[in-house]
Amino acid sequence: MRTRESQRRNLLRLMVAGGVVLCAPAMWGCKEQQQPAGTPEKPPAAATPAPPSGSGKLSQGEAQYQGTPKAGQKCSQCMHFIADSSSCKLVEGQISPEGWCKLFAAKAA
């Protein structure tokens, strides 16, 4: 009788150990971190298209520059606008503080 009980115990141990071995990799794959409830998501960084490498600045036409604001956005509020010289880091030529282009990226608050 002792051998039958020890065989049964060994079988149970083997089954538990096998279950752990099979389930462990599945648990490692569940490392997705979730934000606690009520925590606001961080908005993705503004994706500002950069001018093609080696070509310098974009022309005003390529940037779809216009001398007037669009939807409340204007160059003076853009992170690429250089107020001292009324120019832009990404677009050629004189840039109006009241202008707008497709490369608009709001200044960090």
MDAnalysis code that builds the backbone (N, CA, C; Angstrom):
import MDAnalysis as mda
import numpy as np

u = mda.Universe.empty(327, n_residues=109, atom_resindex=np.repeat(np.arange(109), 3), trajectory=True)
u.add_TopologyAttr("name", ["N", "CA", "C"] * 109)
u.add_TopologyAttr("resid", np.arange(1, 110))
u.add_TopologyAttr("resname", ["MET", "ARG", "THR", "ARG", "GLU", "SER", "GLN", "ARG", "ARG", "ASN", "LEU", "LEU", "ARG", "LEU", "MET", "VAL", "ALA", "GLY", "GLY", "VAL", "VAL", "LEU", "CYS", "ALA", "PRO", "ALA", "MET", "TRP", "GLY", "CYS", "LYS", "GLU", "GLN", "GLN", "GLN", "PRO", "ALA", "GLY", "THR", "PRO", "GLU", "LYS", "PRO", "PRO", "ALA", "ALA", "ALA", "THR", "PRO", "ALA", "PRO", "PRO", "SER", "GLY", "SER", "GLY", "LYS", "LEU", "SER", "GLN", "GLY", "GLU", "ALA", "GLN", "TYR", "GLN", "GLY", "THR", "PRO", "LYS", "ALA", "GLY", "GLN", "LYS", "CYS", "SER", "GLN", "CYS", "MET", "HIS", "PHE", "ILE", "ALA", "ASP", "SER", "SER", "SER", "CYS", "LYS", "LEU", "VAL", "GLU", "GLY", "GLN", "ILE", "SER", "PRO", "GLU", "GLY", "TRP", "CYS", "LYS", "LEU", "PHE", "ALA", "ALA", "LYS", "ALA", "ALA"])
u.atoms.positions = np.array([
    [0.790, -1.195, 0.000],
    [0.000, 0.000, 0.000],
    [0.836, 1.264, 0.000],
    [1.925, 1.169, 0.693],
    [2.801, 2.334, 0.749],
    [3.292, 2.720, -0.646],
    [3.587, 1.763, -1.454],
    [4.101, 2.070, -2.781],
    [3.038, 2.735, -3.647],
    [1.795, 2.310, -3.484],
    [0.716, 2.912, -4.264],
    [0.530, 4.376, -3.862],
    [0.586, 4.706, -2.551],
    [0.446, 6.089, -2.072],
    [1.626, 6.933, -2.525],
    [2.832, 6.386, -2.445],
    [3.998, 7.160, -2.867],
    [3.973, 7.378, -4.379],
    [3.469, 6.409, -5.143],
    [3.341, 6.587, -6.588],
    [2.330, 7.693, -6.902],
    [1.245, 7.690, -6.153],
    [0.210, 8.700, -6.350],
    [0.762, 10.088, -6.020],
    [1.492, 10.194, -4.914],
    [2.084, 11.485, -4.521],
    [3.101, 11.953, -5.560],
    [3.912, 11.035, -6.037],
    [4.897, 11.398, -7.063],
    [4.202, 11.875, -8.338],
    [3.116, 11.210, -8.695],
    [2.362, 11.606, -9.873],
    [1.777, 13.004, -9.687],
    [1.209, 13.277, -8.519],
    [0.655, 14.609, -8.239],
    [1.746, 15.678, -8.277],
    [2.894, 15.395, -7.686],
    [4.014, 16.350, -7.712],
    [4.448, 16.631, -9.153],
    [4.527, 15.574, -9.937],
    [4.930, 15.715, -11.329],
    [3.917, 16.554, -12.107],
    [2.634, 16.344, -11.843],
    [1.598, 17.112, -12.531],
    [1.652, 18.592, -12.145],
    [1.849, 18.876, -10.856],
    [1.935, 20.268, -10.403],
    [3.174, 20.930, -11.000],
    [4.304, 20.246, -10.954],
    [5.535, 20.811, -11.509],
    [5.384, 21.054, -13.012],
    [4.769, 20.123, -13.715],
    [4.547, 20.290, -15.153],
    [3.631, 21.463, -15.444],
    [2.603, 21.649, -14.613],
    [1.690, 22.779, -14.782],
    [2.401, 24.103, -14.601],
    [3.281, 24.161, -13.605],
    [4.040, 25.394, -13.361],
    [4.956, 25.679, -14.548],
    [5.631, 24.660, -15.028],
    [6.551, 24.834, -16.153],
    [5.803, 25.307, -17.400],
    [4.611, 24.784, -17.625],
    [3.845, 25.170, -18.806],
    [3.200, 26.541, -18.668],
    [2.822, 26.930, -17.458],
    [2.123, 28.208, -17.253],
    [3.068, 29.396, -17.067],
    [4.280, 29.152, -16.613],
    [5.208, 30.250, -16.331],
    [5.472, 31.127, -17.557],
    [5.775, 30.560, -18.722],
    [6.005, 31.428, -19.892],
    [4.786, 32.272, -20.251],
    [3.605, 31.723, -20.061],
    [2.393, 32.490, -20.349],
    [2.278, 33.677, -19.405],
    [2.676, 33.505, -18.171],
    [2.618, 34.599, -17.200],
    [3.652, 35.676, -17.534],
    [4.820, 35.288, -18.032],
    [5.838, 36.274, -18.390],
    [5.374, 37.138, -19.549],
    [4.539, 36.603, -20.396],
    [4.029, 37.358, -21.529],
    [2.988, 38.389, -21.137],
    [2.552, 38.389, -19.906],
    [1.503, 39.305, -19.434],
    [2.101, 40.497, -18.701],
    [3.162, 41.066, -19.228],
    [3.817, 42.180, -18.546],
    [3.293, 43.534, -18.977],
    [2.179, 43.572, -19.683],
    [1.623, 44.843, -20.122],
    [1.249, 45.664, -18.895],
    [1.808, 46.853, -18.815],
    [1.518, 47.713, -17.675],
    [0.316, 48.571, -17.995],
    [-0.615, 48.574, -17.079],
    [-1.797, 49.390, -17.256],
    [-1.743, 50.526, -16.256],
    [-2.248, 51.687, -16.679],
    [-2.296, 52.821, -15.776],
    [-3.423, 52.609, -14.785],
    [-3.218, 53.041, -13.533],
    [-4.293, 52.947, -12.557],
    [-5.507, 53.747, -13.026],
    [-6.677, 53.303, -12.631],
    [-7.907, 53.991, -13.019],
    [-7.864, 55.434, -12.545],
    [-8.335, 56.331, -13.373],
    [-8.358, 57.748, -13.015],
    [-7.097, 58.497, -13.395],
    [-6.088, 57.802, -13.893],
    [-4.854, 58.454, -14.310],
    [-4.995, 58.853, -15.771],
    [-4.863, 60.146, -16.079],
    [-5.012, 60.561, -17.474],
    [-3.852, 60.042, -18.319],
    [-4.177, 59.670, -19.543],
    [-3.126, 59.224, -20.457],
    [-2.317, 60.418, -20.922],
    [-1.016, 60.205, -21.094],
    [-0.173, 61.266, -21.620],
    [-0.375, 61.311, -23.125],
    [-0.594, 62.507, -23.680],
    [-0.755, 62.581, -25.128],
    [0.567, 62.277, -25.808],
    [0.529, 61.641, -26.966],
    [1.775, 61.370, -27.670],
    [2.445, 62.674, -28.077],
    [3.753, 62.632, -28.158],
    [4.494, 63.831, -28.556],
    [4.027, 64.278, -29.933],
    [3.971, 65.569, -30.095],
    [3.520, 66.112, -31.381],
    [4.479, 65.651, -32.467],
    [3.933, 65.023, -33.465],
    [4.754, 64.537, -34.564],
    [4.892, 65.650, -35.588],
    [6.025, 66.321, -35.564],
    [6.280, 67.411, -36.490],
    [7.154, 66.887, -37.608],
    [6.658, 66.903, -38.825],
    [7.497, 66.441, -39.918],
    [8.718, 67.341, -40.062],
    [9.855, 66.744, -40.187],
    [11.087, 67.508, -40.344],
    [11.407, 67.618, -41.826],
    [12.134, 68.659, -42.191],
    [12.525, 68.770, -43.590],
    [13.427, 67.604, -43.972],
    [13.438, 67.208, -45.219],
    [14.296, 66.111, -45.645],
    [15.752, 66.403, -45.297],
    [16.461, 65.382, -44.855],
    [17.839, 65.581, -44.421],
    [18.707, 66.054, -45.576],
    [19.593, 66.982, -45.267],
    [20.535, 67.487, -46.247],
    [19.988, 68.589, -47.131],
    [18.685, 68.841, -47.116],
    [18.131, 69.852, -48.008],
    [17.945, 71.194, -47.313],
    [18.226, 71.292, -46.037],
    [18.019, 72.544, -45.317],
    [16.553, 72.757, -45.018],
    [16.120, 74.004, -45.119],
    [14.739, 74.348, -44.787],
    [13.800, 74.077, -45.957],
    [12.526, 73.902, -45.626],
    [11.498, 73.758, -46.658],
    [11.150, 75.122, -47.222],
    [10.716, 75.135, -48.467],
    [10.223, 76.394, -49.030],
    [8.869, 76.682, -48.397],
    [8.432, 77.937, -48.503],
    [7.138, 78.297, -47.937],
    [6.018, 77.523, -48.623],
    [6.155, 77.266, -49.903],
    [5.147, 76.489, -50.629],
    [5.061, 75.052, -50.136],
    [6.230, 74.436, -49.930],
    [6.250, 73.054, -49.445],
    [5.637, 72.934, -48.053],
    [5.829, 73.970, -47.241],
    [5.288, 73.963, -45.875],
    [3.842, 74.436, -45.834],
    [3.299, 74.811, -46.991],
    [1.941, 75.348, -47.100],
    [1.777, 76.573, -46.189],
    [2.831, 77.413, -46.178],
    [2.817, 78.626, -45.350],
    [1.777, 79.604, -45.871],
    [1.081, 80.236, -44.938],
    [0.155, 81.321, -45.267],
    [0.365, 82.431, -44.254],
    [0.112, 83.657, -44.638],
    [0.370, 84.816, -43.786],
    [-0.693, 85.083, -42.732],
    [-1.684, 84.209, -42.644],
    [-2.759, 84.397, -41.661],
    [-2.890, 83.153, -40.784],
    [-3.421, 83.325, -39.574],
    [-3.593, 82.170, -38.680],
    [-4.584, 81.155, -39.256],
    [-4.512, 79.941, -38.761],
    [-5.461, 78.897, -39.170],
    [-5.951, 78.180, -37.914],
    [-7.248, 78.187, -37.720],
    [-7.881, 77.520, -36.571],
    [-7.260, 77.975, -35.245],
    [-6.947, 79.265, -35.152],
    [-6.382, 79.805, -33.915],
    [-4.896, 79.549, -33.733],
    [-4.274, 78.858, -34.667],
    [-2.840, 78.587, -34.587],
    [-2.094, 79.621, -35.411],
    [-1.022, 80.158, -34.833],
    [-0.200, 81.116, -35.572],
    [1.259, 80.930, -35.207],
    [2.123, 81.404, -36.069],
    [3.561, 81.185, -35.924],
    [4.111, 81.644, -34.574],
    [3.591, 82.732, -34.041],
    [4.112, 83.233, -32.764],
    [3.879, 82.237, -31.627],
    [2.979, 81.271, -31.824],
    [2.704, 80.242, -30.816],
    [3.436, 78.929, -31.114],
    [4.228, 78.920, -32.185],
    [4.892, 77.693, -32.638],
    [6.301, 77.582, -32.064],
    [6.702, 76.362, -31.744],
    [8.025, 76.132, -31.171],
    [9.156, 76.357, -32.180],
    [8.850, 76.396, -33.465],
    [9.874, 76.583, -34.494],
    [10.084, 78.050, -34.879],
    [9.213, 78.936, -34.435],
    [9.280, 80.354, -34.796],
    [10.378, 81.051, -33.996],
    [11.175, 81.880, -34.685],
    [12.239, 82.660, -34.042],
    [11.810, 84.116, -34.100],
    [11.332, 84.638, -32.981],
    [10.741, 85.978, -32.937],
    [11.753, 87.075, -33.254],
    [12.992, 86.950, -32.776],
    [14.002, 87.999, -32.972],
    [14.240, 88.309, -34.449],
    [14.195, 87.297, -35.286],
    [14.481, 87.497, -36.711],
    [13.260, 87.278, -37.603],
    [12.099, 87.080, -37.001],
    [10.870, 86.769, -37.758],
    [11.142, 85.676, -38.788],
    [11.742, 84.593, -38.308],
    [12.056, 83.466, -39.181],
    [11.632, 82.166, -38.495],
    [11.874, 81.086, -39.199],
    [11.469, 79.771, -38.701],
    [12.658, 78.822, -38.792],
    [12.711, 77.870, -37.881],
    [13.777, 76.874, -37.902],
    [13.619, 75.891, -39.064],
    [12.392, 75.756, -39.588],
    [12.125, 74.746, -40.607],
    [11.742, 75.289, -41.979],
    [11.323, 76.576, -42.044],
    [10.817, 77.151, -43.295],
    [11.675, 78.344, -43.700],
    [11.976, 78.460, -44.992],
    [12.808, 79.560, -45.500],
    [12.055, 80.883, -45.482],
    [12.823, 81.964, -45.488],
    [12.276, 83.303, -45.693],
    [11.714, 83.961, -44.447],
    [11.183, 85.179, -44.680],
    [10.549, 85.947, -43.607],
    [9.226, 85.280, -43.237],
    [8.987, 85.182, -41.960],
    [7.776, 84.535, -41.459],
    [7.028, 85.516, -40.573],
    [5.761, 85.709, -40.850],
    [4.928, 86.606, -40.048],
    [4.528, 85.914, -38.746],
    [4.567, 86.645, -37.626],
    [4.105, 86.053, -36.366],
    [2.638, 85.623, -36.442],
    [1.895, 86.224, -37.375],
    [0.477, 85.889, -37.543],
    [0.266, 84.789, -38.580],
    [1.350, 84.267, -39.157],
    [1.250, 83.250, -40.195],
    [0.996, 81.860, -39.630],
    [0.943, 80.894, -40.546],
    [0.715, 79.493, -40.174],
    [1.277, 78.596, -41.269],
    [1.714, 77.384, -40.917],
    [2.092, 76.375, -41.906],
    [1.780, 74.988, -41.354],
    [1.910, 73.980, -42.205],
    [1.556, 72.616, -41.801],
    [2.522, 72.026, -40.774],
    [3.646, 72.683, -40.527],
    [4.618, 72.195, -39.551],
    [4.370, 72.751, -38.153],
    [3.248, 73.442, -37.973],
    [2.942, 74.068, -36.688],
    [3.022, 73.046, -35.552],
    [3.749, 73.429, -34.495],
    [3.839, 72.627, -33.269],
    [3.804, 73.606, -32.106],
    [2.782, 73.512, -31.291],
    [2.594, 74.457, -30.188],
    [3.780, 74.438, -29.235],
    [4.124, 75.620, -28.731],
    [5.188, 75.728, -27.736],
    [4.756, 75.005, -26.472],
    [5.713, 74.423, -25.775],
    [5.413, 73.759, -24.505],
    [4.989, 74.808, -23.489],
    [3.995, 74.464, -22.722],
    [3.471, 75.419, -21.733],
    [4.385, 75.552, -20.549],
])
